[in-house]
Amino acid sequence: MNFSIKRTVTIAAAAGAVAVAPLALGLGSGTASAASESQWDSVAQCESGGDWSIDTGNGYYGGLQFSQSTWEANGGQGSASNASKSEQIAVAENVLASQGSGAWPVCGSSL
């Protein structure tokens, strides 16, 4: 193999390794993986006493205590306090993927 062909093959192999490395390390997207339903139940218990339809007037809604802007930005419709538990968890998974467990600074340590 002459020098220019060998160099091209080496550069292509290195570029391929760099492109694949984040996928192999699980760094493809998001900051956290999906949480289990029991983990979300624990967060809701801490945030709202486990009341998935709570609206106390404090500016946060539903079992996982979403602000309206966070709820809407992550796919929620209407108000979290009127949404089903499963809808709240689906929106929470989006929040978890984009913000990590710090979105629930007091109650999210189990996520």
C-alpha positions as CSV (number, residue, x, y, z in Angstrom):
1,M,0.0,0.0,0.0
2,N,1.5,3.4,-0.9
3,F,1.7,6.2,1.6
4,S,-1.2,8.3,0.3
5,I,-3.7,5.4,0.3
6,K,-2.5,4.2,3.8
7,R,-2.9,7.8,5.2
8,T,-6.4,8.1,3.7
9,V,-7.5,4.8,5.2
10,T,-6.1,5.7,8.6
11,I,-7.9,9.1,8.6
12,A,-11.2,7.5,7.5
13,A,-10.9,4.9,10.3
14,A,-10.1,7.5,12.9
15,A,-13.1,9.7,11.8
16,G,-15.4,6.7,11.9
17,A,-14.2,5.9,15.5
18,V,-14.8,9.5,16.6
19,A,-18.3,9.5,15.1
20,V,-19.3,6.2,16.7
21,A,-17.8,6.8,20.2
22,P,-20.6,8.9,21.6
23,L,-23.2,6.2,20.5
24,A,-21.1,3.4,22.1
25,L,-20.9,5.4,25.3
26,G,-24.6,6.0,25.4
27,L,-24.2,9.8,24.9
28,G,-26.5,10.0,21.9
29,S,-29.2,12.2,23.3
30,G,-30.7,13.6,26.5
31,T,-29.3,13.8,30.0
32,A,-31.1,11.0,31.7
33,S,-32.9,7.7,30.9
34,A,-36.5,6.9,31.5
35,A,-37.7,6.5,35.0
36,S,-40.0,3.7,36.3
37,E,-43.5,4.4,37.3
38,S,-42.6,3.7,40.9
39,Q,-39.9,6.3,40.7
40,W,-42.4,8.8,39.4
41,D,-44.8,7.8,42.2
42,S,-42.0,8.6,44.7
43,V,-41.5,12.0,43.1
44,A,-45.2,12.7,43.2
45,Q,-45.5,11.6,46.8
46,C,-42.8,14.1,47.7
47,E,-44.0,16.9,45.5
48,S,-47.7,16.7,46.0
49,G,-48.5,14.0,48.5
50,G,-49.2,11.7,45.6
51,D,-52.2,13.8,44.4
52,W,-52.0,13.8,40.6
53,S,-54.8,16.3,40.2
54,I,-53.5,18.9,42.8
55,D,-53.8,22.6,42.1
56,T,-53.0,24.6,45.2
57,G,-52.6,28.0,43.6
58,N,-48.9,28.0,44.1
59,G,-48.1,28.2,40.3
60,Y,-47.3,24.5,40.0
61,Y,-49.8,21.8,38.9
62,G,-50.3,18.1,39.0
63,G,-48.6,15.3,40.9
64,L,-45.2,16.3,39.6
65,Q,-45.7,20.0,40.2
66,F,-45.2,21.4,36.7
67,S,-45.1,25.1,36.0
68,Q,-47.5,25.9,33.1
69,S,-44.6,27.0,30.9
70,T,-42.6,23.8,31.5
71,W,-45.7,21.7,31.0
72,E,-46.5,23.3,27.6
73,A,-42.8,23.3,26.5
74,N,-42.6,19.6,27.0
75,G,-45.8,18.6,25.2
76,G,-48.5,19.0,27.8
77,Q,-51.9,20.2,26.8
78,G,-54.2,22.2,29.1
79,S,-53.2,22.0,32.8
80,A,-51.2,19.2,34.4
81,S,-53.7,19.1,37.2
82,N,-56.4,18.0,34.7
83,A,-54.1,15.5,32.9
84,S,-54.0,11.8,33.6
85,K,-51.1,10.3,35.6
86,S,-49.8,8.7,32.4
87,E,-49.8,12.0,30.5
88,Q,-48.0,13.7,33.4
89,I,-45.4,11.0,33.4
90,A,-45.0,11.3,29.6
91,V,-44.4,15.0,29.9
92,A,-42.1,14.4,32.9
93,E,-40.0,12.0,30.8
94,N,-39.4,14.9,28.3
95,V,-38.4,17.2,31.1
96,L,-36.1,14.5,32.5
97,A,-34.5,14.0,29.1
98,S,-33.8,17.7,28.6
99,Q,-33.2,19.0,32.1
100,G,-32.2,15.9,34.2
101,S,-33.5,15.2,37.7
102,G,-32.5,18.7,38.8
103,A,-35.9,19.8,37.5
104,W,-37.2,18.4,40.8
105,P,-34.4,19.6,43.0
106,V,-35.8,18.4,46.3
107,C,-37.7,15.3,45.2
108,G,-35.9,14.1,42.1
109,S,-32.9,12.4,43.6
110,S,-34.5,8.9,43.0
111,L,-34.6,9.5,39.2
